[in-house]
Amino acid sequence: MPVELIDTADLPDGGTLRLLRRGDDYSIRFRDTELMGNQVRQSEEALAVLTCERLTQSDSRILIGGLGMGFTLGAALKSLPTTAAVTVSELLPAIVEWAKGPLAHLFHDYLTDDRVCLTMGDVHDAIVKETVGYDAILLDVDNGPDGLIHIANERLYCNWGLRAAHAALRPKGILAIWSAYPDDDFVDRLERARFHVEEVDVPVVIDGEAATHIIWFATRNQ
């Protein structure tokens, strides 16, 4: 079955994302790397579900970095009570257009849910500007703790970026980060930023082969 190019999205610092379709399968790719596909969603959903299980307040405030294909947002909405609030920070207008167009069947009614506020911009800026405090910040904006897709995302994972996330969280708030690979140095940075870190392996199946994705749950100690 042929692969069809549905659309492209230019990144701010160079490079292009491609939205591809093969039959009923959709894929968002950067160069030769698949960032997200509708057939591999377990770990993106686990990012939200496992975070929400760790929250104790019914009126929790959640920040999600990036829309992706909607799997993290959808899982969060299914896991949270009606009194919660979810802000999604999306950098690329094209991703929002895909969510309302060719990927609308994956997003269902997520973007019209009363709990959801979609903002355009860099999630780093949303973190730095936060004054009230989030109960959880969920990051799945790269393939791991690096700036593969958007070089400015390096700010999220460096020492001062992690301190900014710590400051943007309420006491006992959670910074949850998805990754396609382990990174011991990053865990060390999280701990130096005064987080208590829990690393969870999430089994996934990619192209028929077993693999593992990583989620770090970094809890603000105070």
N, C-alpha and C positions, 0 to 999 in steps of 0.2 A: 504494500500500500504506500503510495507516495507521501512525502512530507510537504505540507503546504505552509508557506510563510504568510501569516495573518497580518502582522504589523511589526514595526520596529519602534524603539524608543531611544533617543540619544541621551547619554549620560552627561552630567554637567562638566566633568573633567575628562571627557573623551571616551570613546567606546560606544557600543550600541547593544541594547537588549533586543532579543528577537522573540516574538511570540509565534510558536509553531504548532501545527495541528497534524496529527496522523490518525485518521478515522475519528474516534471519540476521545483520543488522547491529546492533551495539550501540554506544552512545555515552554517554560521561559528560560532562555539560554543567554549566557554571556560568553562570547567566543565559543569554545567547545565544551564549556561547563554548563550542565543543567542546574539552574538555581532552584527550580521548583517544577514539579509535574503533578498532574491530578491523580496519577497512579501511586505516587509515593507521598502520603500525607500523614503517616502515623506520628512522626516525630514533631511535625509542625502543630498537630492537634495536641500532642502530649505537652508541648511547651505551655499551652494555655490551661489544659486540664490539671496538670500537676501543680502549676502555680496557684490556681484557684482553690485547690484542695488545701493549700497552705495558708490561705487567708481566713481571718476570723471575723471581719467586720461585714455586716450586710450592706453597708453603703460604701464599699471599697471603690477607690478611684484607680483605674488601670490606664497605663500608657502602652500602646503597641507601636513598635517601630516598623512601618511598612505594611502595605496591604497584601502583597504577594498574590496568592490565589484565593485568599479568604479563609483558609483552613484554621489559622490561629484565631482570627476574629470570631469565626463561627463557633469554634469550640469554647471560647471564652463566654460568649453569649449564652450558650447552652449550660454552662457551668455556674454562671453568676445569677444572683437573685435580681428581681426587677428594680431594686433600689440601688444597684451598682451603676457606675458610670465608666464608659470606655472611650478614651481618646485614641484615635489612630493618626499618626503622623506619617504622611506619604510625600516623598520628595518629587516623584515624577507624575505630571498630569496624565501621561499616557497610561499609566497603571490604573488610574481611576477610570479612564475611558474604557479600558479592557474590562474592568469590573462591571461596568454598566452595559457593555456591548458583548463581545464574543465570549466572555467568561461569566456572563450574568447568571447562567444556570448553576455555576458553582457558588456564587455569592448569595443566591436566594434573596431574602429580604434583609440581609444583615445591615446594609447601609442605611436603611430607613427605620431601623430599630431605634426607639426613643432613647435608649441608653448610649447610643453611639454618636460621637462628634468626630467628623473627619476634618483634619486640618492639613493644609499643604505646606510643606517645608521640611527642613532637615530635623530629624528626631533629636540630634545633638542640641540644636537650638531650643527645642521644647524642653529638654532636660535642664539646660542651664538657666532658662527663664522661669522655671517652676518655683513658686513661692509657698503654695499651700501644702504640697507634699502628696506624692502618690503612694498607694499601698503596694503597687507592683509596677515594674517597668519590664516589658517583654521585648527583646531584641532578636530579630531574625532578618537582618538587613544585608548580611554578607554570607559567605560560605563558612564563616568562622570568625574568630576575633582578629580580623585584619581588614584592610580596606581594598579587598579584591575588586569590588564593583565600583565603589565610590571612595577615592583615596582619602577624602576628608573624614570618612568613617573611622580612620585610625584614631581620631580624637575620642571616640567612644571607648576604646580599649586601652589607651595609655593611662599612666598613673593619674594625671590630673583629670582626665575624662571620667575615670572611675570614682574619683573624689566628688566630681560634680553629680554623678548618679547617686552617690551616697547622700549628698546634701538634698537631693530632690525627692528622697524617700522619707516617709514617716518612720518613727521607731518601729522596728521589726518588719519594715518594708522589704520587698524582695526584688532584686535585679535578676531576671531570668534570661539567659543567653543561649541560643541554639548554635550548634556547630556540627559540621560534617566530620570533624576530627578532634582528637584530644590535644591539649596544650598545657603542659605542666607549668610553663613560665607564666601563662595567663592566670592560672590558679594562684600562683605566688603573688601576682599583682593585685588580684582581688583581695587576698588576705592582708596585704600591706595597706590596702585602702580601708581596712577595718570591717571587712565583711566576713561572716561565717559562711563557708563554701561547702555545698553538697554537689557532687558530680553524679549524674544519673545517665546510665547507658540505655538507649532506646533501640531495640532491635527493629530493623526495617528490611524490606526485600526490594532490591533494585535490579531490574532486568532479570528477574528470576534467581538472583544470588543474594544470600544473607549478608547484611552489613549492619553497622552500628553507628548511630548518631549520638551526639553528646548534648546534654543540657546541664548548664551550671545554674544552681539556685544559690544566689549570694544574698544573704540576709543581713540587713543593717542591725548591728548589735544594740545600738542605742540611738 
